[in-house]
């Protein structure tokens, strides 16, 4: 459908009815700005308003979708054409709406993940829980926005994005341990004995020594099986 042509036709019919944009908007339950946007071709009326708008302007829906009054001999041909155009218009609007929802999921998921890292202290397990929850919301958005792809390509892309997102979180956590001397947020287990706290993560170990004193420090090593005796003697 030609939005600009339809907009000019709406304006022309409204003026023939000697109505202002405000008066037409009041009758249809929309704002004067909405009428202005229709007539300027910036957007189209909602499909639910087509019939009320046609009744107010004393035109047919076929006239409205064509952007001009249709002669009787061309009515059927233009009607079929307009039906196809309306279906196409509706599909595009639904796709646009779906993409907007997908973007909301993506942005909200990233916001939740980043907020969890910044708000919760590293010793709290809630930070990692909310971070993963945010990534899952992010992945839902990615899944929705890639619905037009083949399922194999879509599955591969979703998997790669998930691995990439989790990799960024884990790497950020590792850098935070090394640079800021804080507990790893993404840890498997936590063991406390004597003056040592041992954090077991997926890729490395963290030993926190003398944690009840000012001179606490951290050591990061490769992941290995550590006994209680080794923990007790580690910081001596």
BELSULCOR-V54885 format. One record per residue. N is the residue number from 0. RES is the residue in three letters. SS is DSSP state (H for helix, E for strand, L for the rest). PHI is phi in radians with two decimals (none if undefined). D_FIRST is the distance of its C-alpha to the first C-alpha in whole Angstrom. Layout:
n	res	ss	phi	d_first
N	RES	SS	PHI	D_FIRST
N	RES	SS	PHI	D_FIRST
//
This chain:
n	res	ss	phi	d_first
0	UNK	L	none	0
1	UNK	L	-1.52	4
2	UNK	H	-1.08	6
3	UNK	H	-1.14	9
4	UNK	H	-1.15	9
5	UNK	H	-1.10	8
6	UNK	H	-1.08	11
7	UNK	H	-1.13	13
8	UNK	H	-1.18	13
9	UNK	H	-1.06	14
10	UNK	H	-1.09	17
11	UNK	H	-1.11	18
12	UNK	H	-1.18	18
13	UNK	H	-1.10	20
14	UNK	H	-1.17	22
15	UNK	H	-1.13	23
16	UNK	L	-1.48	24
17	UNK	L	1.00	26
18	UNK	L	-1.96	25
19	UNK	L	-1.48	25
20	UNK	H	-1.07	22
21	UNK	H	-1.13	25
22	UNK	H	-1.16	26
23	UNK	H	-1.15	22
24	UNK	H	-1.09	22
25	UNK	H	-1.14	25
26	UNK	H	-1.21	24
27	UNK	H	-1.64	22
28	UNK	L	1.35	24
29	UNK	L	-2.22	22
30	UNK	L	-1.44	23
31	UNK	H	-1.07	23
32	UNK	H	-1.11	21
33	UNK	H	-1.11	18
34	UNK	H	-1.05	18
35	UNK	H	-1.06	18
36	UNK	H	-1.13	16
37	UNK	H	-1.09	13
38	UNK	H	-1.21	14
39	UNK	L	-1.54	14
40	UNK	L	1.34	11
41	UNK	L	-1.32	13
42	UNK	L	-2.73	11
43	UNK	L	-1.90	10
44	UNK	L	-1.08	12
45	UNK	L	-1.10	14
46	UNK	H	-1.01	13
47	UNK	H	-1.20	16
48	UNK	H	-1.70	16
49	UNK	H	-1.02	13
50	UNK	H	-1.14	17
51	UNK	H	-1.02	19
52	UNK	H	-1.14	17
53	UNK	H	-1.11	16
54	UNK	H	-1.12	20
55	UNK	H	-1.20	21
56	UNK	H	-1.64	19
57	UNK	L	1.05	20
58	UNK	L	-2.33	17
59	UNK	L	-1.62	15
60	UNK	H	-1.14	13
61	UNK	H	-1.13	11
62	UNK	H	-1.09	12
63	UNK	H	-1.05	10
64	UNK	H	-1.20	7
65	UNK	H	-1.51	7
66	UNK	L	1.37	9
67	UNK	L	-2.93	12
68	UNK	L	-1.34	15
69	UNK	L	-1.67	15
70	UNK	L	-1.18	18
71	UNK	H	-1.04	20
72	UNK	H	-1.20	21
73	UNK	H	-1.81	17
74	UNK	H	-1.12	16
75	UNK	H	-1.13	17
76	UNK	H	-1.09	15
77	UNK	H	-1.23	12
78	UNK	H	-1.09	12
79	UNK	H	-1.10	13
80	UNK	H	-1.11	10
81	UNK	H	-1.23	8
82	UNK	H	-1.09	10
83	UNK	H	-1.09	10
84	UNK	H	-1.12	6
85	UNK	H	-1.17	7
86	UNK	H	-1.08	10
87	UNK	H	-1.11	9
88	UNK	H	-1.13	7
89	UNK	H	-1.11	11
90	UNK	H	-1.10	13
91	UNK	H	-1.13	12
92	UNK	H	-1.16	13
93	UNK	H	-1.14	16
94	UNK	H	-1.12	17
95	UNK	H	-1.13	16
96	UNK	H	-1.11	19
97	UNK	H	-1.09	21
98	UNK	H	-1.16	21
99	UNK	H	-1.10	22
100	UNK	H	-1.10	25
101	UNK	H	-1.09	26
102	UNK	H	-1.12	27
103	UNK	H	-1.09	28
104	UNK	H	-1.05	31
105	UNK	H	-1.10	32
106	UNK	H	-1.16	32
107	UNK	H	-1.15	34
108	UNK	H	-1.09	36
109	UNK	H	-1.13	37
110	UNK	H	-1.08	38
111	UNK	H	-1.09	40
112	UNK	H	-1.10	42
113	UNK	H	-1.18	43
114	UNK	H	-1.13	44
115	UNK	H	-1.08	46
116	UNK	H	-1.16	48
117	UNK	H	-1.43	49
118	UNK	H	-1.52	50
119	UNK	L	-1.39	52
120	UNK	L	-1.16	55
121	UNK	L	-1.10	56
122	UNK	L	-1.22	58
123	UNK	L	-1.46	56
124	UNK	L	-1.35	54
125	UNK	H	-1.12	51
126	UNK	H	-1.04	50
127	UNK	H	-1.18	50
128	UNK	H	-1.11	48
129	UNK	H	-1.21	46
130	UNK	H	-1.11	45
131	UNK	H	-1.15	44
132	UNK	H	-1.05	42
133	UNK	H	-1.11	40
134	UNK	H	-1.11	40
135	UNK	H	-1.12	39
136	UNK	H	-1.10	36
137	UNK	H	-1.01	35
138	UNK	H	-1.20	35
139	UNK	H	-1.08	33
140	UNK	H	-1.08	30
141	UNK	H	-1.09	31
142	UNK	H	-1.09	30
143	UNK	H	-1.19	27
144	UNK	H	-1.38	25
145	UNK	L	-1.89	27
146	UNK	L	-1.12	26
147	UNK	L	-1.41	24
148	UNK	L	-1.48	27
149	UNK	L	-1.13	30
150	UNK	H	-1.10	32
151	UNK	H	-1.18	35
152	UNK	H	-1.11	33
153	UNK	H	-1.12	32
154	UNK	H	-1.09	36
155	UNK	H	-1.13	37
156	UNK	H	-1.12	35
157	UNK	H	-1.08	35
158	UNK	H	-1.09	39
159	UNK	H	-1.14	39
160	UNK	H	-1.14	38
161	UNK	H	-1.11	40
162	UNK	H	-1.08	43
163	UNK	H	-1.11	42
164	UNK	H	-1.13	41
165	UNK	H	-1.15	45
166	UNK	H	-1.08	46
167	UNK	H	-1.11	45
168	UNK	H	-1.10	47
169	UNK	H	-1.17	50
170	UNK	H	-1.17	51
171	UNK	H	-1.07	50
172	UNK	H	-1.12	52
173	UNK	H	-1.10	55
174	UNK	H	-1.10	55
175	UNK	H	-1.10	55
176	UNK	H	-1.13	58
177	UNK	H	-1.23	60
178	UNK	H	-1.51	59
179	UNK	H	-1.84	59
180	UNK	L	0.92	62
181	UNK	L	-2.15	60
182	UNK	L	-1.17	60
183	UNK	L	-1.19	57
184	UNK	L	-1.31	54
185	UNK	L	-1.73	53
186	UNK	L	-2.16	57
187	UNK	L	-1.51	58
188	UNK	E	-2.47	61
189	UNK	E	-2.29	63
190	UNK	E	-2.12	67
191	UNK	E	-2.12	70
192	UNK	E	-2.66	73
193	UNK	L	1.05	76
194	UNK	L	-1.78	74
195	UNK	E	-2.25	72
196	UNK	E	-2.00	68
197	UNK	E	-1.95	67
198	UNK	E	-1.88	63
199	UNK	E	-1.76	62
200	UNK	L	-1.91	58
201	UNK	L	-1.18	57
202	UNK	L	-2.08	58
203	UNK	E	-2.77	60
204	UNK	E	-1.92	63
205	UNK	E	-2.21	64
206	UNK	E	-1.95	67
207	UNK	E	-1.91	68
208	UNK	E	-1.87	71
209	UNK	L	0.93	73
210	UNK	L	-1.18	70
211	UNK	L	-1.69	72
212	UNK	L	-2.14	74
213	UNK	L	-1.25	72
214	UNK	L	-1.61	73
215	UNK	L	-1.15	70
216	UNK	E	-2.62	69
217	UNK	E	-2.23	66
218	UNK	E	-2.27	67
219	UNK	E	-1.97	64
220	UNK	E	-2.27	65
221	UNK	E	-1.20	64
222	UNK	L	-1.12	63
223	UNK	L	-2.70	66
224	UNK	L	-1.36	68
225	UNK	L	-2.06	70
226	UNK	L	-1.51	73
227	UNK	H	-1.07	75
228	UNK	H	-1.10	78
229	UNK	H	-1.14	76
230	UNK	H	-1.12	74
231	UNK	H	-1.10	77
232	UNK	H	-1.54	78
233	UNK	H	-1.12	75
234	UNK	L	-1.69	75
235	UNK	L	-1.35	79
//
